[in-house]
Amino acid sequence: MKKGKVPLVISIAGVSGGGKTTIAKYLNERLLNSKTLFFDDYNFDGPNDIIEWVDNGANYDEWNLAPLIKDIVSLLAEPLDYIVLDFPFAYKHSKINNLIDFAVYIDTPLDIAMARRVIGDFKNSSNESILIEMENYVSDGRRGYLEMLKSIKPNSDIIVDGSLSVSKITDNIYQAISRR
């Protein structure tokens, strides 16, 4: 795999519930001398209403990613071989795209992604809360997922089938990185 002074920065993108965090963790374990940054560990300034943002053209630069950029730049100075980003935007943000070397899109069917979200986010919720979330998804939220398919998926270096097992997805990404 890659040796040298500057780490290879790998972005793992996909829809909410698509497996970004899980795959980033597994890939980090598989790669030697790597660190991982997780999008959900940050509190970014960004659009208040994601659906309105999507309907207005989904300008990814409206997100202030300064804390993440600072951490990436800091890790680039470390003697690492890889930096794995759990980052949904791939190359679509102008202030971070030049820091990413390889963008992966996990193409998870929307029904699987939604089921994972409900299982993960609503474990201890009432049936009513789950039904409200499902109604929101049908009426508005699905547009956010479709935006990812329209904008992020075609702007990634590789697309991996998100319905595969975690180990198979990780193997596919690892092999693609090895060919670089």
Accessible surface in RSA format (square Angstrom, percent):
REM  Atomic radii and reference values for relative SASA: ProtOr
REM  Chains: A
REM  Algorithm: Lee & Richards
REM  Probe-radius: 1.40
REM  Slices: 20
REM RES _ NUM      All-atoms   Total-Side   Main-Chain    Non-polar    All polar
REM                ABS   REL    ABS   REL    ABS   REL    ABS   REL    ABS   REL
RES MET A   1    88.62  45.9  21.99  14.6  66.63 158.6  33.62  28.6  55.00  72.9
RES LYS A   2    63.81  31.1  50.03  30.7  13.77  32.8  57.44  51.7   6.37   6.8
RES LYS A   3   152.58  74.4 125.09  76.8  27.50  65.5  98.17  88.4  54.42  58.0
RES GLY A   4    51.64  63.7   0.00   N/A  51.64  63.7  30.87  84.7  20.77  46.5
RES LYS A   5   185.49  90.5 164.85 101.1  20.63  49.1 114.18 102.8  71.31  76.0
RES VAL A   6    92.62  60.9  90.02  81.5   2.60   6.3  90.02  78.2   2.60   7.1
RES PRO A   7     0.89   0.7   0.00   0.0   0.89   3.3   0.00   0.0   0.89   5.6
RES LEU A   8    13.51   7.5  13.42   9.6   0.09   0.2  13.51   9.5   0.00   0.0
RES VAL A   9     0.41   0.3   0.41   0.4   0.00   0.0   0.41   0.4   0.00   0.0
RES ILE A  10     0.00   0.0   0.00   0.0   0.00   0.0   0.00   0.0   0.00   0.0
RES SER A  11     0.00   0.0   0.00   0.0   0.00   0.0   0.00   0.0   0.00   0.0
RES ILE A  12     0.00   0.0   0.00   0.0   0.00   0.0   0.00   0.0   0.00   0.0
RES ALA A  13     0.00   0.0   0.00   0.0   0.00   0.0   0.00   0.0   0.00   0.0
RES GLY A  14     0.58   0.7   0.00   N/A   0.58   0.7   0.00   0.0   0.58   1.3
RES VAL A  15     2.09   1.4   1.33   1.2   0.76   1.8   2.09   1.8   0.00   0.0
RES SER A  16    55.38  46.8  45.34  60.5  10.04  23.1  31.52  67.1  23.87  33.4
RES GLY A  17    22.16  27.3   0.00   N/A  22.16  27.3  13.43  36.9   8.73  19.5
RES GLY A  18     0.83   1.0   0.00   N/A   0.83   1.0   0.00   0.0   0.83   1.8
RES GLY A  19    18.61  22.9   0.00   N/A  18.61  22.9  15.57  42.7   3.04   6.8
RES LYS A  20    26.53  12.9  24.56  15.1   1.97   4.7  12.06  10.9  14.47  15.4
RES THR A  21    50.72  36.1  48.98  49.7   1.75   4.2  36.83  49.5  13.89  21.0
RES THR A  22    56.18  40.0  54.06  54.8   2.12   5.0  21.06  28.3  35.12  53.1
RES ILE A  23     2.27   1.3   2.27   1.7   0.00   0.0   2.27   1.6   0.00   0.0
RES ALA A  24     0.00   0.0   0.00   0.0   0.00   0.0   0.00   0.0   0.00   0.0
RES LYS A  25   107.15  52.3 103.66  63.6   3.49   8.3  55.43  49.9  51.72  55.1
RES TYR A  26   108.29  50.6 105.57  60.1   2.72   7.1  57.96  43.6  50.34  62.1
RES LEU A  27     0.00   0.0   0.00   0.0   0.00   0.0   0.00   0.0   0.00   0.0
RES ASN A  28    41.14  28.4  36.71  35.5   4.44  10.7   0.27   0.7  40.87  39.5
RES GLU A  29   136.27  78.2 103.91  78.6  32.36  77.0  46.79  90.5  89.48  73.1
RES ARG A  30   100.01  42.0  80.26  40.9  19.75  47.0  36.71  50.2  63.30  38.4
RES LEU A  31     6.51   3.6   0.36   0.3   6.15  15.5   1.09   0.8   5.42  14.6
RES LEU A  32   134.66  75.0 130.40  93.3   4.25  10.7 131.81  92.6   2.85   7.7
RES ASN A  33    73.12  50.4  50.98  49.3  22.14  53.3  26.05  62.7  47.07  45.5
RES SER A  34    20.56  17.4   0.73   1.0  19.83  45.7   0.00   0.0  20.56  28.8
RES LYS A  35    93.43  45.6  90.38  55.5   3.04   7.2  57.79  52.0  35.64  38.0
RES THR A  36    24.58  17.5   4.47   4.5  20.10  47.9   4.47   6.0  20.10  30.4
RES LEU A  37    26.07  14.5  24.50  17.5   1.57   3.9  25.36  17.8   0.71   1.9
RES PHE A  38    39.43  19.7  38.38  23.8   1.05   2.7  38.38  23.3   1.05   3.0
RES PHE A  39    29.64  14.8  28.52  17.7   1.12   2.9  28.60  17.3   1.04   3.0
RES ASP A  40   121.33  85.0  92.85  92.4  28.48  67.3  34.39  80.9  86.95  86.7
RES ASP A  41   110.26  77.2  73.88  73.5  36.38  86.0  25.20  59.3  85.06  84.8
RES TYR A  42    41.27  19.3  21.22  12.1  20.05  52.2  23.24  17.5  18.03  22.2
RES ASN A  43   149.36 103.0 121.04 117.0  28.32  68.2  36.61  88.1 112.75 109.0
RES PHE A  44    26.62  13.3   4.35   2.7  22.27  58.0   5.34   3.2  21.28  60.9
RES ASP A  45   103.68  72.6  96.77  96.3   6.91  16.3  28.71  67.6  74.97  74.8
RES GLY A  46    28.23  34.8   0.00   N/A  28.23  34.8   5.91  16.2  22.32  50.0
RES PRO A  47    29.00  21.1   5.09   4.6  23.91  86.9  16.51  13.6  12.48  77.6
RES ASN A  48   162.66 112.2 120.39 116.3  42.27 101.8  36.50  87.8 126.17 121.9
RES ASP A  49    72.56  50.8  64.65  64.3   7.92  18.7  24.78  58.3  47.79  47.7
RES ILE A  50    73.41  41.8  69.37  51.7   4.04   9.7  69.37  50.0   4.04  11.0
RES ILE A  51    31.47  17.9  31.47  23.4   0.00   0.0  31.47  22.7   0.00   0.0
RES GLU A  52   101.81  58.5  97.18  73.5   4.63  11.0  27.60  53.4  74.21  60.6
RES TRP A  53    19.03   7.6  12.90   6.2   6.13  14.4  18.10   9.7   0.93   1.5
RES VAL A  54    21.90  14.4  13.31  12.0   8.59  20.7  13.31  11.6   8.59  23.3
RES ASP A  55    85.23  59.7  49.22  49.0  36.01  85.1  29.83  70.2  55.40  55.2
RES ASN A  56   114.64  79.1  77.94  75.3  36.70  88.4  28.93  69.6  85.71  82.8
RES GLY A  57    60.16  74.2   0.00   N/A  60.16  74.2  36.03  98.9  24.13  54.0
RES ALA A  58     6.99   6.4   0.78   1.2   6.22  14.1   0.78   1.1   6.22  16.5
RES ASN A  59    75.75  52.2  68.73  66.4   7.02  16.9  23.62  56.8  52.13  50.4
RES TYR A  60     7.21   3.4   4.46   2.5   2.75   7.2   4.24   3.2   2.97   3.7
RES ASP A  61    68.80  48.2  47.50  47.3  21.30  50.4  20.05  47.2  48.75  48.6
RES GLU A  62    97.96  56.2  72.00  54.5  25.96  61.8  34.39  66.5  63.56  51.9
RES TRP A  63    34.40  13.8  32.25  15.6   2.15   5.1  32.55  17.4   1.85   3.0
RES ASN A  64    73.66  50.8  65.57  63.4   8.10  19.5  22.84  55.0  50.82  49.1
RES LEU A  65     2.13   1.2   0.00   0.0   2.13   5.4   0.00   0.0   2.13   5.7
RES ALA A  66    56.05  51.5  48.77  75.3   7.27  16.5  52.56  74.0   3.49   9.2
RES PRO A  67    58.09  42.3  51.29  46.8   6.80  24.7  57.55  47.5   0.54   3.4
RES LEU A  68     2.27   1.3   2.27   1.6   0.00   0.0   2.27   1.6   0.00   0.0
RES ILE A  69    33.10  18.8  33.10  24.7   0.00   0.0  33.10  23.8   0.00   0.0
RES LYS A  70   152.38  74.3 144.55  88.7   7.82  18.6  93.83  84.5  58.55  62.4
RES ASP A  71    50.69  35.5  49.83  49.6   0.86   2.0   7.00  16.5  43.69  43.6
RES ILE A  72     0.00   0.0   0.00   0.0   0.00   0.0   0.00   0.0   0.00   0.0
RES VAL A  73    79.01  52.0  76.70  69.4   2.30   5.6  76.70  66.6   2.30   6.2
RES SER A  74    62.99  53.2  51.58  68.8  11.41  26.3  28.66  61.0  34.33  48.1
RES LEU A  75    16.42   9.1  16.42  11.7   0.00   0.0  16.42  11.5   0.00   0.0
RES LEU A  76    38.88  21.7  30.56  21.9   8.32  20.9  30.81  21.6   8.07  21.7
RES ALA A  77    91.89  84.5  51.49  79.5  40.40  91.9  62.54  88.1  29.35  77.8
RES GLU A  78    57.19  32.8  54.36  41.1   2.83   6.7  24.14  46.7  33.05  27.0
RES PRO A  79   120.25  87.6 100.49  91.6  19.76  71.8 112.64  93.0   7.62  47.3
RES LEU A  80    12.34   6.9  11.26   8.1   1.08   2.7  11.39   8.0   0.95   2.5
RES ASP A  81    13.72   9.6  13.57  13.5   0.16   0.4   0.19   0.5  13.53  13.5
RES TYR A  82     2.65   1.2   2.65   1.5   0.00   0.0   2.65   2.0   0.00   0.0
RES ILE A  83     0.00   0.0   0.00   0.0   0.00   0.0   0.00   0.0   0.00   0.0
RES VAL A  84     0.00   0.0   0.00   0.0   0.00   0.0   0.00   0.0   0.00   0.0
RES LEU A  85     0.69   0.4   0.69   0.5   0.00   0.0   0.69   0.5   0.00   0.0
RES ASP A  86     3.95   2.8   2.72   2.7   1.24   2.9   0.00   0.0   3.95   3.9
RES PHE A  87     0.12   0.1   0.12   0.1   0.00   0.0   0.12   0.1   0.00   0.0
RES PRO A  88    15.09  11.0  15.09  13.8   0.00   0.0  15.09  12.5   0.00   0.0
RES PHE A  89    10.86   5.4  10.86   6.7   0.00   0.0  10.86   6.6   0.00   0.0
RES ALA A  90     0.00   0.0   0.00   0.0   0.00   0.0   0.00   0.0   0.00   0.0
RES TYR A  91    55.62  26.0  49.11  27.9   6.51  16.9  42.79  32.2  12.83  15.8
RES LYS A  92    77.59  37.9  60.98  37.4  16.61  39.6  17.49  15.7  60.10  64.0
RES HIS A  93     2.63   1.4   2.63   1.8   0.00   0.0   2.62   2.7   0.02   0.0
RES SER A  94    64.54  54.5  48.51  64.7  16.04  36.9  37.30  79.4  27.25  38.2
RES LYS A  95   147.29  71.9 134.58  82.6  12.71  30.3  83.36  75.0  63.92  68.1
RES ILE A  96     0.00   0.0   0.00   0.0   0.00   0.0   0.00   0.0   0.00   0.0
RES ASN A  97    54.57  37.6  49.47  47.8   5.09  12.3   5.01  12.1  49.55  47.9
RES ASN A  98   121.20  83.6  84.97  82.1  36.23  87.2  41.76 100.5  79.44  76.8
RES LEU A  99    31.09  17.3  25.44  18.2   5.66  14.2  28.39  19.9   2.70   7.3
RES ILE A 100    10.32   5.9   0.00   0.0  10.32  24.9   0.00   0.0  10.32  28.0
RES ASP A 101    56.56  39.6  43.75  43.5  12.81  30.3   8.13  19.1  48.43  48.3
RES PHE A 102     8.48   4.2   8.48   5.3   0.00   0.0   8.48   5.1   0.00   0.0
RES ALA A 103     0.00   0.0   0.00   0.0   0.00   0.0   0.00   0.0   0.00   0.0
RES VAL A 104     0.00   0.0   0.00   0.0   0.00   0.0   0.00   0.0   0.00   0.0
RES TYR A 105     1.02   0.5   1.02   0.6   0.00   0.0   0.00   0.0   1.02   1.3
RES ILE A 106     0.31   0.2   0.26   0.2   0.05   0.1   0.26   0.2   0.05   0.1
RES ASP A 107    38.31  26.8  34.30  34.1   4.01   9.5   2.09   4.9  36.22  36.1
RES THR A 108     2.94   2.1   0.00   0.0   2.94   7.0   0.00   0.0   2.94   4.4
RES PRO A 109    56.13  40.9  44.17  40.3  11.95  43.5  55.48  45.8   0.65   4.0
RES LEU A 110    25.98  14.5  20.89  14.9   5.09  12.8  21.05  14.8   4.93  13.3
RES ASP A 111   108.73  76.2  92.49  92.1  16.24  38.4  50.82 119.6  57.91  57.8
RES ILE A 112    57.66  32.8  55.14  41.1   2.53   6.1  57.64  41.5   0.02   0.0
RES ALA A 113     0.00   0.0   0.00   0.0   0.00   0.0   0.00   0.0   0.00   0.0
RES MET A 114    14.30   7.4  14.30   9.5   0.00   0.0  14.30  12.2   0.00   0.0
RES ALA A 115    50.34  46.3  42.30  65.3   8.04  18.3  49.70  70.0   0.64   1.7
RES ARG A 116    91.24  38.3  82.79  42.2   8.45  20.1  41.97  57.4  49.27  29.9
RES ARG A 117    49.05  20.6  45.32  23.1   3.73   8.9   9.79  13.4  39.26  23.8
RES VAL A 118    29.08  19.1  27.68  25.1   1.39   3.4  27.68  24.1   1.39   3.8
RES ILE A 119   115.14  65.5 108.69  81.0   6.45  15.6 115.14  82.9   0.00   0.0
RES GLY A 120    47.22  58.2   0.00   N/A  47.22  58.2  25.18  69.1  22.04  49.4
RES ASP A 121    89.98  63.0  59.00  58.7  30.97  73.2  19.26  45.3  70.72  70.5
RES PHE A 122    33.42  16.7  29.58  18.3   3.84  10.0  29.63  18.0   3.80  10.9
RES LYS A 123   154.84  75.5 119.06  73.1  35.78  85.2  73.04  65.7  81.80  87.1
RES ASN A 124   153.38 105.8 113.20 109.4  40.18  96.8  40.18  96.7 113.20 109.4
RES SER A 125    44.11  37.3  19.93  26.6  24.18  55.7   8.72  18.6  35.39  49.6
RES SER A 126    63.88  54.0  47.58  63.5  16.30  37.5  52.81 112.5  11.07  15.5
RES ASN A 127   120.23  82.9 114.22 110.4   6.01  14.5  26.99  64.9  93.24  90.1
RES GLU A 128   119.45  68.6 115.29  87.2   4.16   9.9  38.48  74.4  80.97  66.1
RES SER A 129    43.60  36.8  38.81  51.8   4.79  11.0  12.11  25.8  31.49  44.1
RES ILE A 130    43.98  25.0  43.98  32.8   0.00   0.0  43.98  31.7   0.00   0.0
RES LEU A 131   110.13  61.3 110.01  78.7   0.12   0.3 110.01  77.3   0.12   0.3
RES ILE A 132   100.26  57.1  99.57  74.2   0.69   1.7  99.57  71.7   0.69   1.9
RES GLU A 133    31.59  18.1  30.67  23.2   0.92   2.2   1.98   3.8  29.61  24.2
RES MET A 134    52.93  27.4  52.67  34.9   0.26   0.6  28.59  24.3  24.34  32.2
RES GLU A 135   117.57  67.5 112.31  85.0   5.26  12.5  47.05  91.0  70.52  57.6
RES ASN A 136    68.98  47.6  63.87  61.7   5.10  12.3  18.31  44.1  50.66  49.0
RES TYR A 137    26.85  12.5  26.12  14.9   0.73   1.9  23.68  17.8   3.17   3.9
RES VAL A 138   121.12  79.7  99.47  90.0  21.65  52.2 101.36  88.1  19.76  53.6
RES SER A 139    73.71  62.3  48.95  65.3  24.76  57.0  48.43 103.1  25.28  35.4
RES ASP A 140    54.37  38.1  53.33  53.1   1.04   2.5   4.20   9.9  50.18  50.0
RES GLY A 141    11.85  14.6   0.00   N/A  11.85  14.6  10.03  27.5   1.82   4.1
RES ARG A 142   107.65  45.2 107.65  54.9   0.00   0.0  26.26  35.9  81.38  49.3
RES ARG A 143    88.40  37.1  86.11  43.9   2.29   5.4  54.46  74.4  33.94  20.6
RES GLY A 144    13.37  16.5   0.00   N/A  13.37  16.5   9.16  25.1   4.20   9.4
RES TYR A 145    18.99   8.9  17.13   9.7   1.86   4.8  18.77  14.1   0.22   0.3
RES LEU A 146    67.21  37.4  64.61  46.2   2.59   6.5  64.98  45.6   2.22   6.0
RES GLU A 147    10.34   5.9   6.45   4.9   3.89   9.3   4.73   9.2   5.61   4.6
RES MET A 148    20.53  10.6  20.53  13.6   0.00   0.0   8.02   6.8  12.51  16.6
RES LEU A 149    50.77  28.3  42.72  30.6   8.05  20.2  43.04  30.2   7.73  20.8
RES LYS A 150   149.41  72.9 129.50  79.5  19.92  47.4  89.41  80.5  60.00  63.9
RES SER A 151    12.78  10.8   9.79  13.1   2.99   6.9   3.22   6.9   9.55  13.4
RES ILE A 152     0.00   0.0   0.00   0.0   0.00   0.0   0.00   0.0   0.00   0.0
RES LYS A 153    57.11  27.9  56.86  34.9   0.25   0.6  21.99  19.8  35.12  37.4
RES PRO A 154    87.45  63.7  52.57  47.9  34.88 126.8  60.76  50.2  26.68 165.8
RES ASN A 155    63.00  43.4  53.43  51.6   9.57  23.0   9.76  23.5  53.24  51.5
RES SER A 156    18.79  15.9   0.00   0.0  18.79  43.3   0.85   1.8  17.93  25.1
RES ASP A 157    69.89  49.0  38.90  38.7  31.00  73.3  11.31  26.6  58.58  58.4
RES ILE A 158    41.72  23.7  35.58  26.5   6.14  14.8  41.72  30.0   0.00   0.0
RES ILE A 159    85.22  48.5  55.64  41.5  29.57  71.3  55.64  40.1  29.57  80.3
RES VAL A 160     5.46   3.6   2.48   2.2   2.98   7.2   5.46   4.7   0.00   0.0
RES ASP A 161    67.48  47.3  58.32  58.0   9.15  21.6  26.78  63.0  40.70  40.6
RES GLY A 162     0.17   0.2   0.00   N/A   0.17   0.2   0.00   0.0   0.17   0.4
RES SER A 163    61.77  52.2  31.42  41.9  30.35  69.9  15.90  33.8  45.87  64.3
RES LEU A 164    63.19  35.2  53.56  38.3   9.62  24.2  56.88  39.9   6.31  17.0
RES SER A 165    66.81  56.5  48.32  64.5  18.49  42.6  53.12 113.1  13.69  19.2
RES VAL A 166    50.64  33.3  47.36  42.9   3.28   7.9  47.36  41.2   3.28   8.9
RES SER A 167    71.45  60.4  66.45  88.7   5.00  11.5  45.62  97.1  25.83  36.2
RES LYS A 168    98.14  47.9  97.33  59.7   0.82   1.9  53.17  47.9  44.97  47.9
RES ILE A 169     5.44   3.1   5.44   4.1   0.00   0.0   5.44   3.9   0.00   0.0
RES THR A 170     6.38   4.5   6.38   6.5   0.00   0.0   6.38   8.6   0.00   0.0
RES ASP A 171    47.21  33.1  47.06  46.8   0.15   0.4   4.99  11.7  42.22  42.1
RES ASN A 172    41.16  28.4  36.07  34.9   5.10  12.3  12.31  29.6  28.86  27.9
RES ILE A 173     0.00   0.0   0.00   0.0   0.00   0.0   0.00   0.0   0.00   0.0
RES TYR A 174    52.42  24.5  52.42  29.8   0.00   0.0  19.66  14.8  32.76  40.4
RES GLN A 175    89.88  50.3  88.09  64.4   1.79   4.3  25.91  55.2  63.97  48.5
RES ALA A 176     7.16   6.6   3.55   5.5   3.60   8.2   3.79   5.3   3.37   8.9
RES ILE A 177     7.03   4.0   1.75   1.3   5.28  12.7   1.75   1.3   5.28  14.3
RES SER A 178    59.37  50.2  31.80  42.4  27.57  63.5  29.38  62.6  30.00  42.0
RES ARG A 179   179.34  75.3 141.27  72.0  38.07  90.6  78.80 107.7 100.54  60.9
RES ARG A 180   149.16  62.6  82.94  42.3  66.22 157.7  54.18  74.1  94.98  57.6
END  Absolute sums over single chains surface
CHAIN  1 A     9469.8       7606.8       1862.9       5009.1       4460.7
END  Absolute sums over all chains
TOTAL          9469.8       7606.8       1862.9       5009.1       4460.7
